[in-house]
C-alpha cells in the first residue's frame, strides 16, 4: 500500500470560523508535518476550496503539533535520491500565488526547505518564539527549489537571501523578525490566536475585492516599472469605481459604521482586471508540456 492510498487521517485540515477566517492545518504531526504527495494534493485542494468558499475572507496556514513543515519527508528524499525527477501530475507551490484571499502563515515550529517555500508564499508571516527556519537546500545537495531564489531576495534583499541560501543555516525567531523574514513573533501558546485576531480584523474591515486586487498588483508590480504599475492601477481604479464595494466603503466611512462588504465574487479574475498575470503562472504556461 502506497502513501497515496494508505487510509489515514487527513493530511490537511480545513476549518472556517464565523469570523470569516479559515485555518488550514498541515496534519502529519507524527512526521513533524513532513511533506509528501498526499499533503501536497490535499493542501492545494483545500486552497482551491477556500478560494471559492464565500464564507472565507482570510486564511491561516499552520502546522499540527510542534512543527510547521521541515520540508520533504526524509523517507521520500531517500527514495528519490539518484532517480530521474518526474514532475508530471505534481502541483507547483506557485499555485499559492493565485490564491485571491490573504494567506497568513503561523509558523509554530521547525520550517525548512519546501516548508519554508510555502511560508514565504504566504502574504504575512507570524512566528512562534523558539521556532526555527532554514533553507536547507545546499546541505541536501539541492538548488534553490520551487522558486526560493525568486522569493527570498524580494523579502529580505539579495545579500541576506544569499546568506540564507548559501549557508543553509538555522535562523531563530528573533533574527527572522530583525531581517524582515517574518512580520511578527509571538509566544507559542498565543501564535494561532494572535494570527486569527489579525486575520479577523482584515475580514471584518476590508473589501474582499480590494484585497484580491491589491495582492495581485503587489506581486505583479515586482516585475515591472513604475509607469506600468500606474497604468495597471488606472485600469483597476476604473473597475472599482463602479463597484458595490467602493460604494459601501464610502457609505460606511461617512456613516461611521462597520462596513458590510459582499463576499469575493467567485468569477473575479484579478489578472483580467489589472491586465497582468502572476510571474510564476506565466513561467508555468511557457513551460507547459515541456520536459
N, C-alpha and C positions, 0 to 999 in steps of 0.2 A: 504494500500500500504506500503510495507516494504522499508527500506533504500536501499536494494539491487535492488529494481525495480522502485523506485521513479525517474521520469525524473528530471534531474538537470544538471548543468554544470559538466564537467569532474572534478573528484576529484584529478586528477594528470595531469598536463600539460607537454608537451614534445616539445622542440624547439631546432633545430640543426642549428648552425651558420656556415658560410662559413669557419670559422677558425678551424672546426673540434670539437668544444666544444658544447655539448648538455646541456641544462638547464632543469632539471626535477623539477617541482614545485608542492608541496603539495598544493591543491587548495580548501580548505574549509574555507576561511577567516572569514565567518560569525560564524564559530565554532572554531576559532583560529587554524584551521587545526588539530583539534582533530581526532584521529584515529578511523576508523570504517571499516567494511568489504569491502565496496566499494573502499575506499582508498587503503586498503591492496591489493586487487586483481589488481587494476589498476597500482599501483606502481610496482609490480613485473612483470606485463605485459610490462610496459614501459621499465623496466630494461632489460628484455629479448630482446625487440626490439632494444634498444641501443647497447646491447652486440653484435648483429649481423648486425648492421647498419654500412656499410662500410664508411659512412660519419663521424662517431663518433670516436674520438680518446681519448677524456676525457669527463667525465660527472660531472655536478654540481647538488647537491641536496639542495633545499632551500624551504622556505615556502612563500605563498602568504600573503600579508598584514603585520600585526605586529608580527606574531608568526611563529616559525618553526614548532613545534608539541609538545603540552603539555602532550601527552600520549593518552590513550584511552578516547574517548568521555564519559563524566560523565554520560550521559543518558544511554549509553551502560553499563557502570560499574554498575549502579543502577539496570539495568535489569538482569545482570548475577550474581550479588552478591547472594551467597547461593545456586546457581544452580550447577548441575554437569557440569564440564568442558568437552566439546566435541571438540577436535581438528581436527576431520575428515574434510578433504577438506580445512583446513587452510594452508596458506603458511608461512613457518618459515622465520624470518629475516635472518637466516644463508644463505639463497639464495644469499644475497648480497656478501658473501664471494666468491662465484663462478663467480661474475661479473669480466670479464677479463681485463677491462679497468680501469684506475684511476678514483676514485669516490671522489669528493671533497664536503664536507659539508659546506654550507654557512648558519650559524646559525644566523638568523635575529631577533629572539625574543625568548619567552619562549620555553624551550626544557626540557621535563621531561619524566620519565617512558619509555614507548615504543618509544617515540620520541627520547629520549636520546640514547637508544639502536641503533636506526638507524643512529644517528650521529656518535656513536662510531664505527660502522661497516664501515664508510667511511674511506678512506686512509689518508686524511689530513682534518683538520677542521679549517675553518675561523669563527670568531665570532664577532658580532657587539658589539660595546660599548653599555652598557645598557641592553644587553640581559642577561638572567639568565638560569642556568641549575639546575636540581635536579634529583636524582634517584627516589625519591617519594615513592618507593615500601613499605618501612617499615611503612610509615604513612597511607598506604591504606590496611594494613594487608596482604601484599603480600610478596613472596620471591623475590630474585634477578631474575627477569623474563628474559626469552629469551636469556640466556647466558650472562647477565650483570656481573655475578660473574666470568666469564672467561675473558671478555673483559677488565673490569676496572683495575685489577691488572697488566695486560700486558701493559697498557697505563700509569698508574700513580704509580704503585707499590702497594704492598699488604696493607701497613698501610693506605695510602691515600684512597685506594679503600674501605677499611673497614670503614674509617671515612665517606666517601660519602654515603655508603650503610646503615650503622647503624644509622646515624643521619637523613638521607634524607633531609639534609639542603640545602638551596639555595646557589649557587656559582655564583658570578658575573664574568664578562669577565676578569677582571684583575687577579683574583685568578685562573681562568681556565687556563690562559696563564702561570702563575707562576708555577703551579703544572704539566704542560705538558698535560693538558686535551685537549687543543686546540693549534694549531701552530701559529696562527696569530689573532690579534684583530684589527678591522678596524672600522672607523666611519660608522654609519648605512647607510648613503646615498651613500657610496662607496663600501659597502660589496660585492655585486654581481659583480660589475665591476672589483674589485680587484681580486676576485676569478676567474673570466673569464680571466683576463690578465695572471694570474698564470697558469691556465689550457691551455691557448693558447700557452704559451711558451713550455709547455710539448708537446702539439700536434704538434708544428712546428719542434721541435728539437730532439725528442726521438722516437725510434723504437717501434711501437705498439706491435711487437712480444716480444721485450725485456721487455716492461712494463708488459705484461701479465705474462711472466715467473718470473720476479722479484717479482711481487705481490704474486704469488703462492709460490715461495721459501720462502719469508719472513714470510708468515703466517704458512706454514707447518713446517718450521725450528724451530718454537717456541716449538714444541712438541718432538723434537729430540735432540741428542747431536751433538757436532761439527763434529765428523767424519761422521755422517750420512749426515750432511749439505754439507760437502765437496764432499761426494760420489754423492749426488744429483746434486751438481754444476758441477762435471765432466760430468755427463750424459747430462746436459743441455748445457754445453760448446761444447760438441761433436755435438749436434744438431745444434747450432747456427753457428758453424764454417763453415758449407757449405751453410748457408742461404743467401738469397738475401740481407737481412737487414745488415748483417755483412759486405758484400762487399760494400754496399752503405755507411755504417758508416765510413769505412776506406777511400773510394774514396772521400767522401765529406770533410773529415778532411784534407787529403793530398792536395786536390784541393782548399781548403779554400773557400768552398761554402756551402750554406744551404743544409741539407740532403733532399732527396726526398724518404722517406721510403714508401713502399707499405702499404695498409690498412691491418689490422689484418685479417688473413685467417679465414674464417667462421668456418672451422673444426679444428682449432688449439686447442689442449687439453693439457693444462699445466700439468695436473696430469699424463697423459700418457708419457710426455716428461721427467718430473722430477722423475717419479716413486713414487709419493705420492699423497694422496688426502687430501682435507681440513678436519680438525678435526671435524667441525660441520657436514659436509657431511657424514663423517664416522659414527658419532653417529646416524644421521638420518637413515642411511642404516641399522644399527644394530637394531634399534627400529621400523623399517617399519612393519606395521601391528599389532604392539603390542598396548594394551590399554594404 
